[in-house]
Amino acid sequence: MCHNLKISNKVNFLKNLKRGELIKQIKAAQVFCLPSSVEGFGIATIEAAAAGLPYIVSDIEIFKEVTKNGQGGLLFKLDDIEDLSKKLEKFISDKNFYKQKSDEARKLSLFYDWSKIADQTEAVYKNLVK
C-alpha cells in the first residue's frame, strides 16, 4: 500500500524493538495513532501518554474507558478516514492544542501507576476472600 501511494520514503515499519529503543521511538514521535477496531486494553496508548505524546485512537469502548473519553488525545470515528485526517491536522496545525493535550496525556498516565493498580487488585482479592 505504501508503494502504491508513493509514500514508502515516509513510512517505516519497525518490529521487535528492544524496550529502550521502543521508548526512544515513542519519545521522538509527534503523535501516537492507533486506529484499531479491537483492543484488549490499550496499554500502548498509556505508554505514549506517559511520554507526553498526544494520541489519536478509534472511538471503540475500551479506548473511551482507558482514556477517560479522550483526555490527552482525540478519539476518531472508527473506520472514518476523514475524521482521522482532520484530527491529525488539528495536532499538526494548532501548537497550543498540541501542548494542552500533551500535558493532559502525562496526567492521564499517572492514573495508571503500577503500584496503585497492584494495591487495587490486592484489595479486590482480599474482598473476595472474605
Secondary structure, 3 states (H helix, E strand, C coil): CHHHHCCHHHCCCCCCCCHHHHHHHHHHCCCEEECCCCCCCCHHHHHHHHCCCCEEEECCHHHHHHCCCCCCEEEECCCCHHHHHHHHHHHHHCHHHHHHHHHHHHHHHHCCCHHHHHHHHHHHHHHHHC
